[in-house]
Amino acid sequence: MHPTFGTVKKGTIYGHKFTMSGMVKGEAKVSLIYVHKICDDVVKTPAIDNEIHIEGMPKSLDISINGMMPLDESYVTSAAPSVNVIPMVVDGPSGFLQALDLKVVTPLH
């Protein structure tokens, strides 16, 4: 793939998909599905969209918010979580760490 910033070699990661859920007694009550990837025009799945679906009482609500993030710039924010955690990993204890073992991640300035 050849996005505007360079080349992404075959066999490397072109994006990631997060699903974060708020749980109540083991059941997901609210979830955020967040997709970052490069070359959305080349690789269509997983889809990047700006859709919000809320289901509850008295009825459901579906919203589309366009223009939250330009698709040609989503690769920049894909790198942000990994880059921003570097100081916490360097300052952390040696050995294998889970993400929750680290201090809260704060953006680099």
A tleap script that builds the chain and sets N, CA, C and O, in Angstrom:
source leaprc.protein.ff14SB
mol = sequence {
  NMET HIE PRO THR PHE GLY THR VAL LYS LYS
  GLY THR ILE TYR GLY HIE LYS PHE THR MET
  SER GLY MET VAL LYS GLY GLU ALA LYS VAL
  SER LEU ILE TYR VAL HIE LYS ILE CYS ASP
  ASP VAL VAL LYS THR PRO ALA ILE ASP ASN
  GLU ILE HIE ILE GLU GLY MET PRO LYS SER
  LEU ASP ILE SER ILE ASN GLY MET MET PRO
  LEU ASP GLU SER TYR VAL THR SER ALA ALA
  PRO SER VAL ASN VAL ILE PRO MET VAL VAL
  ASP GLY PRO SER GLY PHE LEU GLN ALA LEU
  ASP LEU LYS VAL VAL THR PRO LEU CHIE
}
set mol.1.N position { 0.845 -1.173 0.000 }
set mol.1.CA position { 0.000 0.000 0.000 }
set mol.1.C position { 0.889 1.234 0.000 }
set mol.1.O position { 1.967 1.237 0.593 }
set mol.2.N position { 0.434 2.257 -0.657 }
set mol.2.CA position { 1.233 3.472 -0.801 }
set mol.2.C position { 0.439 4.719 -0.398 }
set mol.2.O position { 0.028 5.497 -1.259 }
set mol.3.N position { 0.221 4.911 0.909 }
set mol.3.CA position { -0.467 6.135 1.336 }
set mol.3.C position { 0.445 7.342 1.137 }
set mol.3.O position { 1.598 7.186 0.737 }
set mol.4.N position { -0.055 8.528 1.407 }
set mol.4.CA position { 0.695 9.752 1.148 }
set mol.4.C position { 1.986 9.866 1.952 }
set mol.4.O position { 2.898 10.573 1.526 }
set mol.5.N position { 2.096 9.194 3.101 }
set mol.5.CA position { 3.271 9.356 3.952 }
set mol.5.C position { 4.386 8.363 3.657 }
set mol.5.O position { 5.477 8.518 4.205 }
set mol.6.N position { 4.169 7.340 2.811 }
set mol.6.CA position { 5.213 6.358 2.540 }
set mol.6.C position { 4.636 5.039 2.091 }
set mol.6.O position { 3.540 4.993 1.531 }
set mol.7.N position { 5.369 3.954 2.334 }
set mol.7.CA position { 4.955 2.632 1.895 }
set mol.7.C position { 4.670 1.744 3.103 }
set mol.7.O position { 5.418 1.757 4.081 }
set mol.8.N position { 3.596 0.981 3.032 }
set mol.8.CA position { 3.287 -0.016 4.051 }
set mol.8.C position { 3.565 -1.373 3.417 }
set mol.8.O position { 2.899 -1.761 2.457 }
set mol.9.N position { 4.543 -2.091 3.948 }
set mol.9.CA position { 4.968 -3.355 3.363 }
set mol.9.C position { 3.975 -4.473 3.642 }
set mol.9.O position { 3.316 -4.491 4.681 }
set mol.10.N position { 3.878 -5.406 2.698 }
set mol.10.CA position { 3.023 -6.575 2.855 }
set mol.10.C position { 3.441 -7.350 4.108 }
set mol.10.O position { 4.629 -7.553 4.362 }
set mol.11.N position { 2.453 -7.772 4.872 }
set mol.11.CA position { 2.721 -8.543 6.082 }
set mol.11.C position { 2.837 -7.692 7.340 }
set mol.11.O position { 2.975 -8.235 8.436 }
set mol.12.N position { 2.785 -6.363 7.202 }
set mol.12.CA position { 2.830 -5.500 8.381 }
set mol.12.C position { 1.409 -5.068 8.744 }
set mol.12.O position { 0.464 -5.310 7.993 }
set mol.13.N position { 1.277 -4.442 9.875 }
set mol.13.CA position { -0.043 -4.025 10.362 }
set mol.13.C position { -0.445 -2.728 9.662 }
set mol.13.O position { 0.333 -1.776 9.609 }
set mol.14.N position { -1.653 -2.697 9.131 }
set mol.14.CA position { -2.138 -1.497 8.444 }
set mol.14.C position { -3.162 -0.730 9.275 }
set mol.14.O position { -3.657 0.305 8.830 }
set mol.15.N position { -3.483 -1.207 10.452 }
set mol.15.CA position { -4.444 -0.505 11.291 }
set mol.15.C position { -4.785 -1.335 12.511 }
set mol.15.O position { -4.221 -2.407 12.732 }
set mol.16.N position { -5.716 -0.826 13.297 }
set mol.16.CA position { -6.180 -1.572 14.461 }
set mol.16.C position { -7.614 -1.185 14.778 }
set mol.16.O position { -8.093 -0.115 14.400 }
set mol.17.N position { -8.282 -2.083 15.481 }
set mol.17.CA position { -9.675 -1.879 15.871 }
set mol.17.C position { -9.781 -2.132 17.368 }
set mol.17.O position { -9.443 -3.212 17.852 }
set mol.18.N position { -10.251 -1.130 18.092 }
set mol.18.CA position { -10.473 -1.250 19.523 }
set mol.18.C position { -11.959 -1.435 19.785 }
set mol.18.O position { -12.788 -0.802 19.131 }
set mol.19.N position { -12.300 -2.290 20.726 }
set mol.19.CA position { -13.657 -2.331 21.261 }
set mol.19.C position { -13.526 -2.172 22.763 }
set mol.19.O position { -12.960 -3.029 23.442 }
set mol.20.N position { -14.052 -1.073 23.275 }
set mol.20.CA position { -14.021 -0.803 24.712 }
set mol.20.C position { -15.455 -0.866 25.224 }
set mol.20.O position { -16.346 -0.228 24.663 }
set mol.21.N position { -15.677 -1.633 26.285 }
set mol.21.CA position { -17.036 -1.827 26.789 }
set mol.21.C position { -17.125 -1.503 28.268 }
set mol.21.O position { -16.224 -1.810 29.049 }
set mol.22.N position { -18.219 -0.883 28.627 }
set mol.22.CA position { -18.559 -0.693 30.033 }
set mol.22.C position { -19.388 -1.892 30.468 }
set mol.22.O position { -20.425 -2.184 29.872 }
set mol.23.N position { -18.939 -2.580 31.497 }
set mol.23.CA position { -19.570 -3.828 31.916 }
set mol.23.C position { -20.341 -3.635 33.223 }
set mol.23.O position { -19.892 -2.925 34.123 }
set mol.24.N position { -21.499 -4.274 33.312 }
set mol.24.CA position { -22.282 -4.331 34.534 }
set mol.24.C position { -22.613 -5.798 34.783 }
set mol.24.O position { -23.339 -6.419 34.006 }
set mol.25.N position { -22.078 -6.348 35.870 }
set mol.25.CA position { -22.298 -7.751 36.222 }
set mol.25.C position { -21.974 -8.683 35.059 }
set mol.25.O position { -22.724 -9.615 34.765 }
set mol.26.N position { -20.836 -8.415 34.398 }
set mol.26.CA position { -20.374 -9.271 33.312 }
set mol.26.C position { -21.048 -9.055 31.972 }
set mol.26.O position { -20.736 -9.759 31.012 }
set mol.27.N position { -21.967 -8.100 31.878 }
set mol.27.CA position { -22.675 -7.849 30.617 }
set mol.27.C position { -22.298 -6.463 30.086 }
set mol.27.O position { -22.340 -5.474 30.816 }
set mol.28.N position { -21.929 -6.411 28.794 }
set mol.28.CA position { -21.594 -5.126 28.176 }
set mol.28.C position { -22.845 -4.268 28.073 }
set mol.28.O position { -23.830 -4.668 27.453 }
set mol.29.N position { -22.802 -3.091 28.680 }
set mol.29.CA position { -23.945 -2.170 28.640 }
set mol.29.C position { -23.705 -1.027 27.664 }
set mol.29.O position { -24.657 -0.447 27.140 }
set mol.30.N position { -22.455 -0.703 27.418 }
set mol.30.CA position { -22.106 0.352 26.462 }
set mol.30.C position { -20.764 -0.024 25.842 }
set mol.30.O position { -19.865 -0.501 26.533 }
set mol.31.N position { -20.636 0.194 24.534 }
set mol.31.CA position { -19.385 -0.136 23.853 }
set mol.31.C position { -19.008 0.960 22.880 }
set mol.31.O position { -19.866 1.597 22.268 }
set mol.32.N position { -17.717 1.166 22.750 }
set mol.32.CA position { -17.161 2.065 21.753 }
set mol.32.C position { -16.281 1.219 20.838 }
set mol.32.O position { -15.346 0.568 21.304 }
set mol.33.N position { -16.569 1.226 19.569 }
set mol.33.CA position { -15.749 0.510 18.588 }
set mol.33.C position { -15.026 1.567 17.775 }
set mol.33.O position { -15.649 2.416 17.138 }
set mol.34.N position { -13.719 1.502 17.806 }
set mol.34.CA position { -12.880 2.555 17.251 }
set mol.34.C position { -11.905 1.939 16.256 }
set mol.34.O position { -11.124 1.061 16.624 }
set mol.35.N position { -11.934 2.377 15.019 }
set mol.35.CA position { -11.077 1.821 13.965 }
set mol.35.C position { -10.114 2.893 13.481 }
set mol.35.O position { -10.531 3.993 13.119 }
set mol.36.N position { -8.829 2.574 13.474 }
set mol.36.CA position { -7.801 3.404 12.849 }
set mol.36.C position { -7.113 2.553 11.800 }
set mol.36.O position { -6.745 1.413 12.081 }
set mol.37.N position { -6.935 3.070 10.615 }
set mol.37.CA position { -6.185 2.336 9.599 }
set mol.37.C position { -5.725 3.295 8.523 }
set mol.37.O position { -6.176 4.438 8.438 }
set mol.38.N position { -4.819 2.800 7.708 }
set mol.38.CA position { -4.357 3.576 6.560 }
set mol.38.C position { -4.989 2.996 5.313 }
set mol.38.O position { -5.510 1.881 5.337 }
set mol.39.N position { -4.948 3.731 4.245 }
set mol.39.CA position { -5.439 3.259 2.943 }
set mol.39.C position { -6.887 2.785 2.998 }
set mol.39.O position { -7.190 1.687 2.530 }
set mol.40.N position { -7.774 3.579 3.552 }
set mol.40.CA position { -9.177 3.200 3.586 }
set mol.40.C position { -9.727 3.004 2.176 }
set mol.40.O position { -10.665 2.233 1.974 }
set mol.41.N position { -9.144 3.699 1.203 }
set mol.41.CA position { -9.606 3.541 -0.176 }
set mol.41.C position { -9.182 2.198 -0.770 }
set mol.41.O position { -9.794 1.724 -1.727 }
set mol.42.N position { -8.131 1.578 -0.204 }
set mol.42.CA position { -7.642 0.290 -0.712 }
set mol.42.C position { -8.227 -0.867 0.090 }
set mol.42.O position { -8.688 -1.852 -0.487 }
set mol.43.N position { -8.212 -0.755 1.403 }
set mol.43.CA position { -8.680 -1.815 2.294 }
set mol.43.C position { -9.934 -1.306 3.005 }
set mol.43.O position { -9.848 -0.463 3.897 }
set mol.44.N position { -11.082 -1.815 2.611 }
set mol.44.CA position { -12.349 -1.287 3.114 }
set mol.44.C position { -12.784 -1.854 4.464 }
set mol.44.O position { -13.627 -1.252 5.130 }
set mol.45.N position { -12.232 -2.998 4.889 }
set mol.45.CA position { -12.646 -3.568 6.168 }
set mol.45.C position { -11.470 -3.630 7.129 }
set mol.45.O position { -10.347 -3.879 6.690 }
set mol.46.N position { -11.679 -3.418 8.400 }
set mol.46.CA position { -12.947 -3.013 8.988 }
set mol.46.C position { -13.296 -1.586 8.566 }
set mol.46.O position { -12.419 -0.752 8.338 }
set mol.47.N position { -14.592 -1.333 8.470 }
set mol.47.CA position { -15.065 -0.035 8.000 }
set mol.47.C position { -14.757 1.065 9.013 }
set mol.47.O position { -14.825 0.858 10.225 }
set mol.48.N position { -14.418 2.229 8.487 }
set mol.48.CA position { -14.327 3.427 9.312 }
set mol.48.C position { -15.610 4.200 9.053 }
set mol.48.O position { -15.895 4.582 7.918 }
set mol.49.N position { -16.370 4.426 10.095 }
set mol.49.CA position { -17.573 5.225 9.906 }
set mol.49.C position { -17.761 6.140 11.108 }
set mol.49.O position { -17.037 6.049 12.099 }
set mol.50.N position { -18.712 6.991 11.002 }
set mol.50.CA position { -19.001 7.965 12.053 }
set mol.50.C position { -20.411 7.751 12.580 }
set mol.50.O position { -21.168 8.704 12.765 }
set mol.51.N position { -20.755 6.495 12.819 }
set mol.51.CA position { -22.111 6.141 13.223 }
set mol.51.C position { -22.188 5.934 14.726 }
set mol.51.O position { -21.293 5.346 15.332 }
set mol.52.N position { -23.260 6.420 15.315 }
set mol.52.CA position { -23.534 6.222 16.739 }
set mol.52.C position { -24.918 5.583 16.848 }
set mol.52.O position { -25.891 6.083 16.283 }
set mol.53.N position { -24.991 4.478 17.580 }
set mol.53.CA position { -26.272 3.799 17.789 }
set mol.53.C position { -26.502 3.699 19.296 }
set mol.53.O position { -25.673 3.149 20.021 }
set mol.54.N position { -27.623 4.229 19.759 }
set mol.54.CA position { -27.993 4.155 21.172 }
set mol.54.C position { -29.328 3.434 21.250 }
set mol.54.O position { -30.307 3.840 20.624 }
set mol.55.N position { -29.351 2.359 22.029 }
set mol.55.CA position { -30.576 1.587 22.175 }
set mol.55.C position { -31.028 1.659 23.620 }
set mol.55.O position { -30.239 1.416 24.534 }
set mol.56.N position { -32.287 1.991 23.830 }
set mol.56.CA position { -32.780 2.087 25.193 }
set mol.56.C position { -34.243 2.464 25.226 }
set mol.56.O position { -34.982 2.248 24.266 }
set mol.57.N position { -34.644 3.026 26.339 }
set mol.57.CA position { -36.048 3.398 26.530 }
set mol.57.C position { -36.200 4.876 26.241 }
set mol.57.O position { -35.369 5.643 26.727 }
set mol.58.N position { -37.156 5.332 25.519 }
set mol.58.CA position { -38.270 4.573 24.962 }
set mol.58.C position { -37.970 3.988 23.587 }
set mol.58.O position { -38.699 3.098 23.149 }
set mol.59.N position { -36.927 4.446 22.882 }
set mol.59.CA position { -36.615 3.875 21.574 }
set mol.59.C position { -35.138 4.039 21.273 }
set mol.59.O position { -34.384 4.573 22.086 }
set mol.60.N position { -34.731 3.580 20.105 }
set mol.60.CA position { -33.320 3.688 19.740 }
set mol.60.C position { -33.062 4.999 19.000 }
set mol.60.O position { -33.982 5.650 18.506 }
set mol.61.N position { -31.769 5.366 18.940 }
set mol.61.CA position { -31.341 6.595 18.298 }
set mol.61.C position { -30.137 6.269 17.432 }
set mol.61.O position { -29.180 5.659 17.910 }
set mol.62.N position { -30.169 6.664 16.171 }
set mol.62.CA position { -29.047 6.473 15.263 }
set mol.62.C position { -28.604 7.834 14.746 }
set mol.62.O position { -29.416 8.614 14.248 }
set mol.63.N position { -27.306 8.113 14.867 }
set mol.63.CA position { -26.749 9.402 14.478 }
set mol.63.C position { -25.533 9.161 13.599 }
set mol.63.O position { -24.770 8.225 13.840 }
set mol.64.N position { -25.346 9.987 12.593 }
set mol.64.CA position { -24.145 9.973 11.771 }
set mol.64.C position { -23.489 11.343 11.883 }
set mol.64.O position { -24.128 12.362 11.623 }
set mol.65.N position { -22.216 11.372 12.269 }
set mol.65.CA position { -21.480 12.625 12.393 }
set mol.65.C position { -20.352 12.585 11.364 }
set mol.65.O position { -19.374 11.857 11.537 }
set mol.66.N position { -20.488 13.349 10.317 }
set mol.66.CA position { -19.495 13.356 9.250 }
set mol.66.C position { -18.420 14.401 9.509 }
set mol.66.O position { -18.687 15.465 10.069 }
set mol.67.N position { -17.188 14.077 9.088 }
set mol.67.CA position { -16.088 15.024 9.185 }
set mol.67.C position { -15.345 15.020 10.501 }
set mol.67.O position { -14.557 15.931 10.757 }
set mol.68.N position { -15.572 14.002 11.366 }
set mol.68.CA position { -14.852 13.966 12.640 }
set mol.68.C position { -13.353 13.800 12.407 }
set mol.68.O position { -12.551 14.432 13.095 }
set mol.69.N position { -12.966 12.973 11.463 }
set mol.69.CA position { -11.567 12.741 11.160 }
set mol.69.C position { -11.420 12.472 9.666 }
set mol.69.O position { -12.054 11.557 9.140 }
set mol.70.N position { -10.600 13.252 8.981 }
set mol.70.CA position { -10.383 12.962 7.553 }
set mol.70.C position { -9.753 11.581 7.392 }
set mol.70.O position { -8.786 11.265 8.084 }
set mol.71.N position { -10.279 10.759 6.496 }
set mol.71.CA position { -9.777 9.394 6.328 }
set mol.71.C position { -8.321 9.362 5.880 }
set mol.71.O position { -7.608 8.406 6.186 }
set mol.72.N position { -7.865 10.386 5.164 }
set mol.72.CA position { -6.474 10.363 4.708 }
set mol.72.C position { -5.497 10.734 5.820 }
set mol.72.O position { -4.288 10.673 5.598 }
set mol.73.N position { -5.973 11.119 7.015 }
set mol.73.CA position { -5.096 11.458 8.124 }
set mol.73.C position { -5.230 10.490 9.295 }
set mol.73.O position { -4.606 10.697 10.336 }
set mol.74.N position { -6.029 9.440 9.143 }
set mol.74.CA position { -6.256 8.551 10.287 }
set mol.74.C position { -4.997 7.804 10.695 }
set mol.74.O position { -4.896 7.366 11.841 }
set mol.75.N position { -4.023 7.644 9.784 }
set mol.75.CA position { -2.788 6.944 10.144 }
set mol.75.C position { -2.024 7.698 11.223 }
set mol.75.O position { -1.334 7.066 12.023 }
set mol.76.N position { -2.120 9.017 11.277 }
set mol.76.CA position { -1.398 9.796 12.282 }
set mol.76.C position { -1.869 9.414 13.677 }
set mol.76.O position { -1.046 9.197 14.565 }
set mol.77.N position { -3.163 9.329 13.882 }
set mol.77.CA position { -3.671 8.985 15.208 }
set mol.77.C position { -3.525 7.499 15.496 }
set mol.77.O position { -3.617 7.099 16.657 }
set mol.78.N position { -3.300 6.664 14.483 }
set mol.78.CA position { -3.042 5.247 14.731 }
set mol.78.C position { -1.749 5.053 15.496 }
set mol.78.O position { -1.658 4.150 16.327 }
set mol.79.N position { -0.765 5.865 15.242 }
set mol.79.CA position { 0.529 5.740 15.910 }
set mol.79.C position { 0.519 6.364 17.297 }
set mol.79.O position { 1.337 5.993 18.139 }
set mol.80.N position { -0.378 7.292 17.554 }
set mol.80.CA position { -0.358 8.056 18.802 }
set mol.80.C position { -0.372 7.195 20.063 }
set mol.80.O position { 0.453 7.436 20.944 }
set mol.81.N position { -1.268 6.197 20.208 }
set mol.81.CA position { -1.261 5.419 21.457 }
set mol.81.C position { 0.077 4.719 21.722 }
set mol.81.O position { 0.533 4.668 22.864 }
set mol.82.N position { 0.696 4.186 20.686 }
set mol.82.CA position { 1.967 3.493 20.866 }
set mol.82.C position { 3.088 4.458 21.218 }
set mol.82.O position { 3.902 4.169 22.095 }
set mol.83.N position { 3.137 5.593 20.548 }
set mol.83.CA position { 4.181 6.579 20.823 }
set mol.83.C position { 4.004 7.170 22.214 }
set mol.83.O position { 4.982 7.349 22.939 }
set mol.84.N position { 2.781 7.471 22.589 }
set mol.84.CA position { 2.534 8.123 23.874 }
set mol.84.C position { 2.818 7.229 25.075 }
set mol.84.O position { 3.044 7.740 26.171 }
set mol.85.N position { 2.812 5.919 24.902 }
set mol.85.CA position { 3.042 5.016 26.034 }
set mol.85.C position { 4.543 4.747 26.261 }
set mol.85.O position { 4.906 4.158 27.279 }
set mol.86.N position { 5.407 5.161 25.346 }
set mol.86.CA position { 6.848 4.875 25.462 }
set mol.86.C position { 7.421 5.320 26.812 }
set mol.86.O position { 8.108 4.517 27.444 }
set mol.87.N position { 7.184 6.547 27.296 }
set mol.87.CA position { 7.762 6.926 28.595 }
set mol.87.C position { 7.298 6.035 29.750 }
set mol.87.O position { 8.084 5.741 30.651 }
set mol.88.N position { 6.032 5.601 29.738 }
set mol.88.CA position { 5.538 4.751 30.811 }
set mol.88.C position { 6.193 3.368 30.765 }
set mol.88.O position { 6.451 2.768 31.809 }
set mol.89.N position { 6.456 2.872 29.578 }
set mol.89.CA position { 7.110 1.569 29.442 }
set mol.89.C position { 8.569 1.668 29.881 }
set mol.89.O position { 9.065 0.793 30.590 }
set mol.90.N position { 9.251 2.720 29.466 }
set mol.90.CA position { 10.657 2.906 29.836 }
set mol.90.C position { 10.800 3.037 31.355 }
set mol.90.O position { 11.728 2.476 31.937 }
set mol.91.N position { 9.892 3.770 31.996 }
set mol.91.CA position { 9.962 3.981 33.444 }
set mol.91.C position { 9.356 2.833 34.254 }
set mol.91.O position { 9.489 2.808 35.478 }
set mol.92.N position { 8.695 1.884 33.589 }
set mol.92.CA position { 8.026 0.792 34.283 }
set mol.92.C position { 8.991 -0.294 34.731 }
set mol.92.O position { 10.167 -0.277 34.368 }
set mol.93.N position { 8.497 -1.229 35.511 }
set mol.93.CA position { 9.337 -2.344 35.957 }
set mol.93.C position { 9.672 -3.276 34.793 }
set mol.93.O position { 8.966 -3.301 33.785 }
set mol.94.N position { 10.746 -4.036 34.938 }
set mol.94.CA position { 11.122 -4.970 33.872 }
set mol.94.C position { 10.146 -6.137 33.823 }
set mol.94.O position { 9.436 -6.410 34.791 }
set mol.95.N position { 10.119 -6.818 32.690 }
set mol.95.CA position { 9.240 -7.969 32.519 }
set mol.95.C position { 7.999 -7.619 31.723 }
set mol.95.O position { 7.831 -6.489 31.265 }
set mol.96.N position { 7.131 -8.613 31.565 }
set mol.96.CA position { 5.892 -8.441 30.802 }
set mol.96.C position { 4.899 -7.596 31.586 }
set mol.96.O position { 4.669 -7.838 32.771 }
set mol.97.N position { 4.315 -6.608 30.925 }
set mol.97.CA position { 3.329 -5.746 31.566 }
set mol.97.C position { 2.036 -5.749 30.774 }
set mol.97.O position { 2.055 -5.741 29.543 }
set mol.98.N position { 0.928 -5.759 31.467 }
set mol.98.CA position { -0.371 -5.532 30.841 }
set mol.98.C position { -0.566 -4.021 30.740 }
set mol.98.O position { 0.063 -3.268 31.484 }
set mol.99.N position { -1.425 -3.571 29.833 }
set mol.99.CA position { -1.677 -2.144 29.681 }
set mol.99.C position { -2.130 -1.514 30.998 }
set mol.99.O position { -1.761 -0.379 31.300 }
set mol.100.N position { -2.928 -2.243 31.782 }
set mol.100.CA position { -3.423 -1.686 33.045 }
set mol.100.C position { -2.360 -1.630 34.136 }
set mol.100.O position { -2.587 -1.034 35.189 }
set mol.101.N position { -1.183 -2.253 33.894 }
set mol.101.CA position { -0.080 -2.182 34.849 }
set mol.101.C position { 0.651 -0.853 34.760 }
set mol.101.O position { 1.393 -0.493 35.673 }
set mol.102.N position { 0.450 -0.121 33.673 }
set mol.102.CA position { 1.153 1.137 33.447 }
set mol.102.C position { 0.374 2.307 34.024 }
set mol.102.O position { -0.828 2.219 34.271 }
set mol.103.N position { 1.097 3.414 34.234 }
set mol.103.CA position { 0.438 4.643 34.650 }
set mol.103.C position { -0.504 5.097 33.538 }
set mol.103.O position { -0.422 4.610 32.410 }
set mol.104.N position { -1.386 6.020 33.854 }
set mol.104.CA position { -2.304 6.549 32.855 }
set mol.104.C position { -1.500 7.189 31.731 }
set mol.104.O position { -0.569 7.956 31.975 }
set mol.105.N position { -1.868 6.866 30.507 }
set mol.105.CA position { -1.161 7.403 29.337 }
set mol.105.C position { -1.585 8.842 29.106 }
set mol.105.O position { -2.775 9.150 29.039 }
set mol.106.N position { -0.601 9.714 28.985 }
set mol.106.CA position { -0.878 11.115 28.684 }
set mol.106.C position { -0.188 11.488 27.375 }
set mol.106.O position { 0.909 11.000 27.103 }
set mol.107.N position { -0.796 12.331 26.569 }
set mol.107.CA position { -0.181 12.712 25.279 }
set mol.107.C position { 1.167 13.399 25.471 }
set mol.107.O position { 1.365 14.145 26.430 }
set mol.108.N position { 2.086 13.140 24.551 }
set mol.108.CA position { 3.379 13.828 24.545 }
set mol.108.C position { 3.195 15.223 23.967 }
set mol.108.O position { 2.339 15.434 23.108 }
set mol.109.N position { 3.987 16.165 24.429 }
set mol.109.CA position { 3.886 17.537 23.921 }
set mol.109.C position { 5.004 17.822 22.951 }
set mol.109.O position { 5.090 18.927 22.416 }
savepdb mol mol.pdb
quit
